[in-house]
C-alpha cells in the first residue's frame, strides 16, 4: 500500500509547521489566539460526546 503523501508534500508540511511555531513564538498574541481556538474546538467535541 502506497502512502498518500509524497516526499515533497511531507517536506512542505514540515516547513510550514516550523514556520508556524516560529511565528507563534515571535508573536505571542497569535499563540494565544491559536490556543484559545484549539481549546474551544476541543470543548465543543467533548460536549457532543455526552
Order of alpha helices (4+ residues) and beta strands (2+ residues): alpha-alpha
